[in-house]
Amino acid sequence: MERELREAAPKWSTFKVEKFFTSEGLKCENMSISPWISFRDLSSYVEPIEWITIGVLCGGSAKIQINGNSYHMHTNNIFLLGKDSQIGEFKCSKACEGYLISFSSSALEALRLETSDLISVNMAVSNSPVVAVDDCVMTGLHSIVAQVLFTSRQQGNVYRHRAVASLTSALFYNLASVILSNQKRLQESASKSSRSEEIFRQFIELVSAKCCEYRLVEYYAEELGITAKYLSLICKRQSGKNASKIIDDAVIHRAKELLSQHGLSVQDIARQMNFVSQSFFGKYFKQRVGISPSRYRGSKL
């Protein structure tokens, strides 16, 4: 399947954007920005992805294959790569250049996304990984990136790290707005939703509202009036993940949010999330995160 995305004339010249970049780029705890690159060398700059990497095309054009689908990209397009993304063919013009922004798993925790928005962003990475960005919006994104890079080099700024962290959040939320708006446009452009798309939408709403109370696929399937097997099949087709994985991701996301709150004990959180015991909650969390809830909390203090 091949999709052509429109090209928008940039207000920022390539030189105006490029001048803010250094040969080292920028690496912080929650994110990194690559040096200004020619996308002919894309593979040299895509490091192991913890959560999401966003490529920003500031000039030229390219053809990329992601998750088996081919896309034509132009100036003012962005492309999304997750840790499970499969990149196939990549060809670009000589003028194809720009930069990469990567957000780590620690950024995911720090940003405190709503569960439904997190699921939508992850879906976009799987199903709509190339987005055409409005010229005005892209200019705004460039300006935030430039401010991040400029601020990171202000050695005399005693609040430099805090300022970079705040700007990083602003950058992500602006990018997330672009990604989620594109998802909404794609949904609205369809003449009508298929039954499976409607079931999946309802499932996501239920999981967002009920993940602290219910963790079994069978509960959600019964609420939707279908079998658990059919629900997992729909989820796999729509998002690339089965139903239980989506539920687990939502539960862990909520657990991490609660563990970041100092007023709640691990036992309180286990009770609030409807686990039969603190021990069972600890085993569930450790199986999926790799460390215990207490150790996770300690790493964030």
C-alpha positions as a LaTeX table, in Angstrom:
\begin{tabular}{lrrr}
\hline
Residue & $x$ (\AA) & $y$ (\AA) & $z$ (\AA) \\
\hline
Met1 & 0.00 & 0.00 & 0.00 \\
Glu2 & 1.40 & 3.39 & $-0.97$ \\
Arg3 & 0.32 & 6.76 & 0.41 \\
Glu4 & 1.28 & 10.14 & $-0.98$ \\
Leu5 & 1.50 & 12.97 & 1.55 \\
Arg6 & 1.32 & 16.59 & 0.45 \\
Glu7 & 4.30 & 18.91 & 0.54 \\
Ala8 & 4.07 & 22.26 & 2.31 \\
Ala9 & 6.45 & 25.13 & 1.61 \\
Pro10 & 8.50 & 25.79 & 4.76 \\
Lys11 & 8.76 & 29.26 & 6.28 \\
Trp12 & 12.02 & 28.34 & 8.03 \\
Ser13 & 14.88 & 28.01 & 5.57 \\
Thr14 & 17.06 & 24.94 & 5.90 \\
Phe15 & 19.96 & 27.13 & 7.04 \\
Lys16 & 17.86 & 28.85 & 9.69 \\
Val17 & 16.96 & 25.51 & 11.28 \\
Glu18 & 20.36 & 23.86 & 10.77 \\
Lys19 & 22.37 & 26.58 & 12.52 \\
Phe20 & 21.09 & 25.53 & 15.95 \\
Phe21 & 22.51 & 22.01 & 15.66 \\
Thr22 & 25.94 & 20.80 & 16.78 \\
Ser23 & 27.85 & 17.78 & 15.54 \\
Glu24 & 27.11 & 15.97 & 18.81 \\
Gly25 & 23.39 & 16.70 & 18.95 \\
Leu26 & 21.81 & 16.61 & 22.41 \\
Lys27 & 21.28 & 13.76 & 24.89 \\
Cys28 & 19.21 & 14.21 & 28.05 \\
Glu29 & 17.64 & 11.78 & 30.49 \\
Asn30 & 14.25 & 11.81 & 28.77 \\
Met31 & 15.05 & 12.62 & 25.16 \\
Ser32 & 17.73 & 13.14 & 22.53 \\
Ile33 & 18.04 & 15.24 & 19.39 \\
Ser34 & 20.35 & 14.04 & 16.64 \\
Pro35 & 22.81 & 16.30 & 14.82 \\
Trp36 & 21.56 & 17.82 & 11.57 \\
Ile37 & 21.76 & 14.86 & 9.19 \\
Ser38 & 21.37 & 13.77 & 5.61 \\
Phe39 & 18.73 & 11.07 & 5.71 \\
Arg40 & 20.85 & 9.01 & 3.32 \\
Asp41 & 22.69 & 8.04 & 6.50 \\
Leu42 & 19.49 & 7.33 & 8.46 \\
Ser43 & 20.62 & 3.94 & 9.76 \\
Ser44 & 23.70 & 5.50 & 11.38 \\
Tyr45 & 21.60 & 7.71 & 13.62 \\
Val46 & 18.64 & 5.50 & 14.61 \\
Glu47 & 19.77 & 4.15 & 17.98 \\
Pro48 & 17.91 & 1.37 & 19.84 \\
Ile49 & 14.47 & 2.87 & 20.46 \\
Glu50 & 13.13 & 2.77 & 24.02 \\
Trp51 & 9.78 & 4.33 & 23.19 \\
Ile52 & 9.45 & 6.56 & 20.13 \\
Thr53 & 11.73 & 8.26 & 17.59 \\
Ile54 & 10.38 & 11.03 & 15.35 \\
Gly55 & 12.12 & 11.97 & 12.12 \\
Val56 & 11.58 & 15.53 & 10.83 \\
Leu57 & 12.11 & 16.22 & 7.12 \\
Cys58 & 13.30 & 19.78 & 6.53 \\
Gly59 & 14.16 & 19.37 & 2.86 \\
Gly60 & 13.98 & 16.98 & $-0.07$ \\
Ser61 & 11.88 & 13.85 & $-0.38$ \\
Ala62 & 12.11 & 10.19 & 0.53 \\
Lys63 & 10.40 & 6.84 & 0.19 \\
Ile64 & 10.26 & 4.69 & 3.31 \\
Gln65 & 8.76 & 1.32 & 4.13 \\
Ile66 & 7.51 & 0.93 & 7.69 \\
Asn67 & 5.73 & $-2.18$ & 8.97 \\
Gly68 & 5.28 & $-3.45$ & 5.41 \\
Asn69 & 3.68 & $-0.26$ & 4.02 \\
Ser70 & 5.40 & 2.20 & 1.66 \\
Tyr71 & 5.16 & 5.97 & 2.09 \\
His72 & 6.36 & 8.93 & 0.03 \\
Met73 & 7.59 & 11.76 & 2.27 \\
His74 & 8.28 & 15.42 & 1.54 \\
Thr75 & 9.43 & 18.55 & 3.36 \\
Asn76 & 7.33 & 19.14 & 6.49 \\
Asn77 & 6.54 & 15.47 & 6.94 \\
Ile78 & 7.42 & 13.59 & 10.10 \\
Phe79 & 7.79 & 9.82 & 10.49 \\
Leu80 & 7.31 & 7.78 & 13.65 \\
Leu81 & 9.35 & 4.77 & 14.76 \\
Gly82 & 8.66 & 2.64 & 17.83 \\
Lys83 & 10.71 & $-0.12$ & 19.38 \\
Asp84 & 8.72 & $-2.70$ & 17.39 \\
Ser85 & 8.74 & $-0.80$ & 14.07 \\
Gln86 & 10.13 & $-2.65$ & 11.07 \\
Ile87 & 11.97 & $-0.38$ & 8.60 \\
Gly88 & 12.33 & $-1.79$ & 5.11 \\
Glu89 & 13.32 & 0.09 & 1.96 \\
Phe90 & 14.55 & 3.66 & 2.42 \\
Lys91 & 15.46 & 5.87 & $-0.54$ \\
Cys92 & 15.82 & 9.64 & $-0.55$ \\
Ser93 & 16.84 & 12.59 & $-2.69$ \\
Lys94 & 20.22 & 14.28 & $-2.24$ \\
Ala95 & 18.49 & 17.24 & $-0.58$ \\
Cys96 & 16.72 & 15.08 & 2.00 \\
Glu97 & 17.87 & 16.29 & 5.41 \\
Gly98 & 16.60 & 17.13 & 8.85 \\
Tyr99 & 16.85 & 15.66 & 12.33 \\
Leu100 & 15.61 & 12.93 & 14.69 \\
Ile101 & 14.01 & 13.34 & 18.11 \\
Ser102 & 13.90 & 10.33 & 20.45 \\
Phe103 & 11.89 & 10.04 & 23.64 \\
Ser104 & 12.93 & 7.43 & 26.20 \\
Ser105 & 10.80 & 5.24 & 28.42 \\
Ser106 & 11.56 & 7.62 & 31.30 \\
Ala107 & 10.00 & 10.43 & 29.24 \\
Leu108 & 6.83 & 8.37 & 28.97 \\
Glu109 & 6.64 & 8.23 & 32.76 \\
Ala110 & 7.49 & 11.90 & 33.26 \\
Leu111 & 4.92 & 13.20 & 30.75 \\
Arg112 & 1.94 & 11.60 & 32.57 \\
Leu113 & $-0.12$ & 10.98 & 29.45 \\
Glu114 & $-3.75$ & 9.98 & 29.72 \\
Thr115 & $-4.08$ & 6.25 & 29.08 \\
Ser116 & $-6.28$ & 6.82 & 26.02 \\
Asp117 & $-3.75$ & 9.28 & 24.53 \\
Leu118 & $-0.88$ & 6.86 & 25.18 \\
Ile119 & $-2.76$ & 4.10 & 23.36 \\
Ser120 & $-3.55$ & 6.47 & 20.46 \\
Val121 & 0.10 & 7.56 & 20.11 \\
Asn122 & 1.25 & 3.93 & 20.13 \\
Met123 & $-1.42$ & 3.10 & 17.53 \\
Ala124 & $-0.20$ & 5.93 & 15.31 \\
Val125 & 3.34 & 4.53 & 15.44 \\
Ser126 & 1.98 & 1.18 & 14.22 \\
Asn127 & $-0.70$ & 2.27 & 11.75 \\
Ser128 & $-0.07$ & 5.91 & 10.67 \\
Pro129 & 3.70 & 6.40 & 10.95 \\
Val130 & 4.01 & 9.24 & 8.42 \\
Val131 & 2.29 & 12.58 & 9.02 \\
Ala132 & 2.12 & 15.74 & 6.90 \\
Val133 & 2.47 & 18.76 & 9.20 \\
Asp134 & 0.94 & 22.17 & 8.55 \\
Asp135 & 3.51 & 24.84 & 7.69 \\
Cys136 & 2.62 & 27.05 & 10.66 \\
Val137 & 2.71 & 24.12 & 13.09 \\
Met138 & 6.06 & 22.93 & 11.74 \\
Thr139 & 7.50 & 26.41 & 12.21 \\
Gly140 & 6.39 & 26.23 & 15.85 \\
Leu141 & 8.02 & 22.81 & 16.29 \\
His142 & 11.29 & 24.06 & 14.79 \\
Ser143 & 11.28 & 27.01 & 17.18 \\
Ile144 & 10.87 & 24.76 & 20.24 \\
Val145 & 13.68 & 22.46 & 19.05 \\
Ala146 & 15.89 & 25.49 & 18.50 \\
Gln147 & 15.09 & 26.75 & 22.00 \\
Val148 & 15.90 & 23.34 & 23.53 \\
Leu149 & 19.27 & 23.27 & 21.78 \\
Phe150 & 20.06 & 26.89 & 22.61 \\
Thr151 & 19.11 & 26.51 & 26.29 \\
Ser152 & 21.08 & 23.27 & 26.67 \\
Arg153 & 24.27 & 25.16 & 25.80 \\
Gln154 & 23.75 & 27.99 & 28.33 \\
Gln155 & 26.35 & 26.88 & 30.89 \\
Gly156 & 25.77 & 29.96 & 33.03 \\
Asn157 & 22.02 & 29.32 & 33.37 \\
Val158 & 21.51 & 27.83 & 36.84 \\
Tyr159 & 18.07 & 26.60 & 35.79 \\
Arg160 & 19.31 & 25.15 & 32.51 \\
His161 & 18.33 & 21.54 & 33.26 \\
Arg162 & 14.87 & 22.51 & 34.48 \\
Ala163 & 14.34 & 24.76 & 31.48 \\
Val164 & 15.37 & 21.97 & 29.07 \\
Ala165 & 13.02 & 19.55 & 30.85 \\
Ser166 & 10.11 & 21.99 & 30.51 \\
Leu167 & 10.90 & 22.65 & 26.86 \\
Thr168 & 11.15 & 18.90 & 26.24 \\
Ser169 & 7.62 & 18.48 & 27.62 \\
Ala170 & 6.36 & 21.33 & 25.44 \\
Leu171 & 8.02 & 19.76 & 22.39 \\
Phe172 & 6.47 & 16.37 & 23.04 \\
Tyr173 & 2.96 & 17.71 & 23.67 \\
Asn174 & 3.09 & 19.71 & 20.44 \\
Leu175 & 4.23 & 16.63 & 18.53 \\
Ala176 & 1.56 & 14.51 & 20.24 \\
Ser177 & $-1.08$ & 17.05 & 19.22 \\
Val178 & 0.03 & 16.70 & 15.58 \\
Ile179 & $-0.03$ & 12.90 & 15.80 \\
Leu180 & $-3.43$ & 12.68 & 17.51 \\
Ser181 & $-4.99$ & 15.29 & 15.20 \\
Asn182 & $-3.82$ & 13.25 & 12.23 \\
Gln183 & $-5.39$ & 10.13 & 13.74 \\
Lys184 & $-8.67$ & 11.99 & 14.16 \\
Arg185 & $-8.59$ & 13.27 & 10.57 \\
Leu186 & $-8.03$ & 9.77 & 9.24 \\
Gln187 & $-10.97$ & 8.48 & 11.23 \\
Glu188 & $-13.26$ & 11.30 & 10.10 \\
Ser189 & $-12.27$ & 10.91 & 6.44 \\
Ala190 & $-13.54$ & 7.34 & 6.36 \\
Ser191 & $-17.10$ & 7.17 & 5.04 \\
Lys192 & $-18.09$ & 5.10 & 8.03 \\
Ser193 & $-16.36$ & 3.03 & 10.66 \\
Ser194 & $-16.31$ & $-0.69$ & 10.23 \\
Arg195 & $-17.77$ & $-2.80$ & 13.01 \\
Ser196 & $-14.28$ & $-3.86$ & 14.15 \\
Glu197 & $-13.09$ & $-0.23$ & 14.32 \\
Glu198 & $-16.12$ & 0.70 & 16.42 \\
Ile199 & $-15.59$ & $-2.26$ & 18.76 \\
Phe200 & $-11.92$ & $-1.32$ & 19.15 \\
Arg201 & $-12.82$ & 2.29 & 19.94 \\
Gln202 & $-15.28$ & 1.16 & 22.60 \\
Phe203 & $-12.70$ & $-1.25$ & 24.01 \\
Ile204 & $-10.11$ & 1.54 & 24.39 \\
Glu205 & $-12.68$ & 3.71 & 26.19 \\
Leu206 & $-13.52$ & 0.85 & 28.55 \\
Val207 & $-9.88$ & 0.05 & 29.28 \\
Ser208 & $-9.12$ & 3.71 & 29.99 \\
Ala209 & $-12.00$ & 3.87 & 32.48 \\
Lys210 & $-11.86$ & 0.40 & 34.03 \\
Cys211 & $-8.24$ & $-0.83$ & 33.95 \\
Cys212 & $-7.84$ & $-0.32$ & 37.70 \\
Glu213 & $-10.81$ & $-2.60$ & 38.37 \\
Tyr214 & $-10.66$ & $-5.24$ & 35.64 \\
Arg215 & $-7.67$ & $-6.90$ & 33.98 \\
Leu216 & $-9.25$ & $-9.89$ & 32.24 \\
Val217 & $-9.97$ & $-9.83$ & 28.51 \\
Glu218 & $-13.16$ & $-11.79$ & 29.21 \\
Tyr219 & $-14.67$ & $-8.89$ & 31.17 \\
Tyr220 & $-14.22$ & $-6.43$ & 28.31 \\
Ala221 & $-15.40$ & $-8.96$ & 25.73 \\
Glu222 & $-18.57$ & $-9.58$ & 27.73 \\
Glu223 & $-19.19$ & $-5.85$ & 28.06 \\
Leu224 & $-18.86$ & $-5.52$ & 24.29 \\
Gly225 & $-21.01$ & $-8.58$ & 23.58 \\
Ile226 & $-18.32$ & $-10.57$ & 21.77 \\
Thr227 & $-15.94$ & $-13.43$ & 22.55 \\
Ala228 & $-12.51$ & $-12.85$ & 24.07 \\
Lys229 & $-10.90$ & $-14.50$ & 21.04 \\
Tyr230 & $-12.68$ & $-12.15$ & 18.62 \\
Leu231 & $-11.75$ & $-9.11$ & 20.74 \\
Ser232 & $-8.07$ & $-10.06$ & 20.66 \\
Leu233 & $-8.26$ & $-10.60$ & 16.90 \\
Ile234 & $-9.75$ & $-7.11$ & 16.43 \\
Cys235 & $-7.09$ & $-5.56$ & 18.67 \\
Lys236 & $-4.30$ & $-7.29$ & 16.76 \\
Arg237 & $-5.65$ & $-6.00$ & 13.44 \\
Gln238 & $-6.22$ & $-2.46$ & 14.67 \\
Ser239 & $-3.11$ & $-1.91$ & 16.81 \\
Gly240 & $-0.69$ & $-4.80$ & 16.32 \\
Lys241 & $-1.20$ & $-5.84$ & 19.96 \\
Asn242 & $-3.59$ & $-8.37$ & 21.46 \\
Ala243 & $-6.22$ & $-7.33$ & 24.01 \\
Ser244 & $-4.33$ & $-8.59$ & 27.06 \\
Lys245 & $-1.22$ & $-6.59$ & 26.10 \\
Ile246 & $-3.27$ & $-3.40$ & 25.74 \\
Ile247 & $-4.85$ & $-3.99$ & 29.15 \\
Asp248 & $-1.48$ & $-4.72$ & 30.75 \\
Asp249 & 0.04 & $-1.55$ & 29.24 \\
Ala250 & $-2.83$ & 0.52 & 30.65 \\
Val251 & $-2.57$ & $-1.10$ & 34.11 \\
Ile252 & 1.21 & $-0.59$ & 34.32 \\
His253 & 0.87 & 2.98 & 33.08 \\
Arg254 & $-1.62$ & 3.72 & 35.87 \\
Ala255 & 0.46 & 1.86 & 38.48 \\
Lys256 & 3.53 & 3.95 & 37.61 \\
Glu257 & 1.47 & 7.12 & 37.96 \\
Leu258 & 0.32 & 6.08 & 41.44 \\
Leu259 & 3.81 & 4.99 & 42.49 \\
Ser260 & 5.01 & 8.49 & 41.65 \\
Gln261 & 2.62 & 9.89 & 44.28 \\
His262 & 4.31 & 9.97 & 47.70 \\
Gly263 & 1.11 & 9.89 & 49.74 \\
Leu264 & 0.24 & 6.31 & 48.80 \\
Ser265 & 1.90 & 3.14 & 50.08 \\
Val266 & 2.42 & 0.17 & 47.78 \\
Gln267 & $-0.29$ & $-1.62$ & 49.75 \\
Asp268 & $-2.68$ & 1.31 & 49.19 \\
Ile269 & $-1.95$ & 1.19 & 45.45 \\
Ala270 & $-2.49$ & $-2.57$ & 45.30 \\
Arg271 & $-5.85$ & $-2.13$ & 47.02 \\
Gln272 & $-6.83$ & 0.84 & 44.82 \\
Met273 & $-6.02$ & $-1.17$ & 41.69 \\
Asn274 & $-8.10$ & $-4.14$ & 42.84 \\
Phe275 & $-5.29$ & $-6.65$ & 43.37 \\
Val276 & $-6.03$ & $-9.39$ & 45.91 \\
Ser277 & $-2.82$ & $-8.58$ & 47.81 \\
Gln278 & 0.29 & $-6.43$ & 47.77 \\
Ser279 & 2.29 & $-9.56$ & 46.98 \\
Phe280 & 0.20 & $-10.34$ & 43.89 \\
Phe281 & 0.50 & $-6.73$ & 42.73 \\
Gly282 & 4.27 & $-6.93$ & 43.20 \\
Lys283 & 4.55 & $-10.10$ & 41.11 \\
Tyr284 & 2.31 & $-8.66$ & 38.36 \\
Phe285 & 4.36 & $-5.44$ & 38.22 \\
Lys286 & 7.77 & $-7.14$ & 38.30 \\
Gln287 & 6.85 & $-9.59$ & 35.52 \\
Arg288 & 6.05 & $-6.68$ & 33.21 \\
Val289 & 8.52 & $-3.99$ & 34.28 \\
Gly290 & 11.45 & $-6.07$ & 35.48 \\
Ile291 & 11.68 & $-4.58$ & 38.98 \\
Ser292 & 9.44 & $-4.50$ & 42.04 \\
Pro293 & 7.05 & $-1.58$ & 42.72 \\
Ser294 & 9.16 & $-0.50$ & 45.72 \\
Arg295 & 12.36 & $-0.52$ & 43.71 \\
Tyr296 & 10.66 & 1.36 & 40.89 \\
Arg297 & 9.46 & 3.99 & 43.33 \\
Gly298 & 12.93 & 4.26 & 44.85 \\
Ser299 & 14.48 & 4.85 & 41.42 \\
Lys300 & 12.20 & 7.86 & 40.91 \\
Leu301 & 12.95 & 9.58 & 44.22 \\
\hline
\end{tabular}
